[in-house]
Amino acid sequence: MNETTARRLTGLAGIATAAAFMVEVPLYFVYSGPPPDANVLARLLIGIIALACLIVFVTAFRELVKWARPACEWVGTMAFATGLVYATVTLVSSGLEAGAVIAADHPIDPTVTVSGTYILYGSIGRLMLALFLGTVGYGISRAELLPPWTGRSAFALAGVNLAFVPSLFFGNDPAHFYAANGWGTTALMGAVLSYWLLALGISLYRSAARHVPVASPALHR
């Protein structure tokens, strides 16, 4: 893999992740009460696909940073590690919700009923995502991968996620903006992440056309 290929793969993975999240998030607002099982399982499946694409994104981003600026390889590795932890935590949450819905003999709202997911989706997810976004922003800036707005927006979004980490002290009502599982803590942050990933993915993919590939990372040393 050369840098041009890494840019294209990272961009495509970011776009695919964003597209899946954009389809998933609105499904949480279709029903006011406990949604039917089909709705819950459909949005969880789409979310699982999005997280699989995110894993591809963080892996390709690590390779991209290594190619563009070998001295910053540690930044790419940290972005990979924190992104992988975020994806894993969210996948565990999805598994707990899906299991509860399948086992229940009546429709349930897993965002309320499955208490084990509150902190996974909320404070833990927000902290891991903040670390991931901050590291991605730093990697973009240090390796000069993209225009400055991409790194700055990553830092800004990381700060917003950090602001939601204390939400675990504010109850478990999804209708409340700042609850542990509130719509601001979970759905809004997911929506913002999806649009940011879409913009970043498009920018990365388009940058590949303007980039002249090199034969080896050693040439950058």
C-alpha positions in Angstrom: 0.0 0.0 0.0 1.3 3.5 -0.9 0.1 6.8 0.4 -2.3 7.4 -2.5 -4.0 4.1 -1.9 -4.1 4.7 1.8 -5.8 8.1 1.2 -8.4 6.5 -1.0 -9.1 3.6 1.3 -9.3 5.8 4.4 -11.6 8.2 2.5 -13.9 5.4 1.3 -14.0 3.8 4.7 -14.9 7.2 6.3 -17.7 7.8 3.7 -19.1 4.3 4.2 -19.0 4.7 8.0 -20.8 8.0 7.8 -23.5 6.7 5.4 -24.3 3.8 7.7 -24.5 6.1 10.8 -26.7 8.5 8.8 -29.2 5.7 8.1 -29.0 4.3 11.7 -29.6 7.5 13.8 -33.0 8.5 12.4 -34.4 5.0 13.2 -34.1 5.9 16.9 -36.8 8.6 16.5 -39.4 6.7 14.5 -41.5 5.5 17.5 -42.3 7.4 20.7 -42.8 4.3 22.8 -41.1 0.9 22.8 -40.3 0.2 19.1 -41.0 -3.1 17.3 -38.2 -5.6 17.3 -37.7 -5.1 13.6 -36.8 -1.5 14.1 -34.4 -2.1 16.9 -32.6 -5.0 15.2 -32.4 -3.1 11.9 -30.8 -0.1 13.5 -28.4 -2.3 15.5 -27.4 -4.2 12.3 -26.7 -1.0 10.4 -24.7 0.3 13.4 -22.7 -2.9 13.4 -21.9 -2.4 9.7 -20.9 1.2 10.4 -18.5 0.1 13.2 -16.9 -2.5 10.9 -16.3 0.3 8.4 -14.9 2.4 11.2 -12.4 -0.3 12.0 -11.2 -0.2 8.4 -11.0 3.6 8.6 -8.8 3.6 11.7 -6.5 0.9 10.3 -6.1 2.8 7.0 -5.6 6.1 8.8 -2.7 4.5 10.8 -1.0 3.4 7.5 -1.7 6.9 6.0 0.0 8.7 8.8 3.0 6.3 8.7 3.4 6.9 4.9 3.0 10.7 5.1 5.1 11.4 8.2 7.0 8.3 9.6 8.0 10.3 12.7 4.3 10.6 13.6 3.7 6.9 13.3 2.9 6.8 17.0 0.0 9.2 16.5 -1.5 6.9 13.9 -1.1 4.0 16.2 -2.9 5.8 19.1 -5.7 6.8 16.7 -6.0 3.2 15.7 -6.0 1.9 19.3 -8.6 4.5 20.6 -10.8 4.1 17.5 -10.7 0.3 18.0 -11.6 0.6 21.7 -14.5 2.9 20.8 -15.8 0.4 18.2 -15.4 -2.5 20.5 -17.3 -0.8 23.4 -20.1 0.2 21.0 -20.3 -3.3 19.5 -20.6 -4.8 23.0 -23.5 -2.3 23.7 -25.2 -3.3 20.5 -24.9 -7.0 21.4 -26.4 -6.4 24.8 -29.3 -4.5 23.3 -29.9 -7.1 20.5 -29.8 -10.0 23.0 -32.4 -8.3 25.3 -34.7 -7.5 22.4 -34.5 -11.1 21.0 -35.1 -12.6 24.4 -38.1 -10.4 25.4 -41.6 -11.7 24.7 -42.9 -8.2 24.1 -41.5 -5.0 22.6 -39.0 -3.2 24.8 -37.0 0.0 24.4 -33.4 -1.2 24.9 -32.1 2.3 25.4 -34.0 2.3 28.7 -34.4 -1.4 29.6 -30.8 -2.6 29.1 -29.1 -0.6 31.9 -25.7 -2.1 31.2 -25.4 0.0 28.0 -25.9 3.4 29.6 -22.3 4.1 30.4 -20.9 2.1 27.5 -22.8 4.3 25.0 -22.5 7.4 27.2 -19.5 8.4 29.3 -17.1 5.6 28.2 -18.0 6.0 24.5 -17.7 9.8 24.7 -14.3 9.6 26.4 -12.9 7.1 23.9 -14.3 9.0 21.0 -12.8 12.2 22.3 -9.4 10.6 22.5 -9.8 9.2 19.0 -10.9 12.5 17.5 -8.1 14.4 19.3 -5.5 12.0 18.1 -6.9 12.1 14.5 -6.9 15.9 14.6 -3.3 15.9 15.8 -2.2 13.4 13.2 -3.8 15.4 10.4 -2.2 18.6 11.6 1.3 17.2 12.2 1.5 15.1 9.0 -0.2 17.9 7.0 -2.5 15.4 5.4 -5.4 17.8 4.7 -6.5 21.4 5.0 -6.4 23.0 8.5 -10.2 22.9 9.0 -10.1 19.1 9.2 -7.8 19.0 12.1 -9.5 21.9 13.9 -12.9 20.4 13.5 -11.6 17.1 15.0 -10.3 19.0 18.0 -13.6 20.9 18.4 -15.6 17.7 18.2 -13.3 16.0 20.7 -14.0 18.8 23.1 -17.7 18.5 22.7 -17.5 14.8 23.4 -15.5 15.4 26.6 -18.2 17.8 27.7 -20.6 14.8 27.8 -18.4 12.5 29.9 -20.0 13.6 33.2 -23.5 12.7 31.8 -23.5 9.6 33.9 -24.6 11.7 36.9 -27.8 12.9 35.2 -30.1 9.9 35.1 -31.3 7.6 32.4 -34.2 9.3 30.6 -33.5 9.3 26.8 -35.7 12.3 26.4 -33.3 14.4 28.5 -30.5 16.0 26.5 -27.7 15.4 29.0 -28.8 12.1 30.6 -26.5 9.1 30.7 -28.4 7.7 27.7 -29.9 11.1 26.6 -30.5 12.1 23.1 -27.7 14.7 23.3 -25.2 12.2 24.8 -25.9 9.5 22.2 -28.0 10.3 19.2 -26.8 13.9 18.7 -23.1 12.9 19.1 -23.6 10.1 16.6 -25.2 12.4 14.1 -22.4 15.0 14.4 -19.8 12.3 14.1 -21.4 10.9 10.9 -21.4 14.3 9.1 -17.8 15.0 10.2 -16.7 11.6 8.9 -18.5 12.2 5.7 -16.7 15.5 5.2 -13.4 14.0 6.2 -13.8 11.0 4.0 -14.6 13.1 0.9 -11.7 15.3 1.6 -9.3 12.4 2.0 -10.5 10.6 -1.1 -10.3 13.8 -3.2 -6.8 14.5 -1.9 -5.5 11.2 -3.4 -6.0 12.6 -6.9 -3.7 15.5 -6.1 -1.0 13.4 -4.4 2.1 12.0 -6.1 2.9 8.6 -4.7 6.3 7.6 -3.5 8.0 4.2 -3.5 8.6 3.8 0.2 8.1 5.5 3.6 11.9 5.4 3.9 12.0 8.2 1.3 10.4 10.5 3.8 13.0 10.0 6.5 
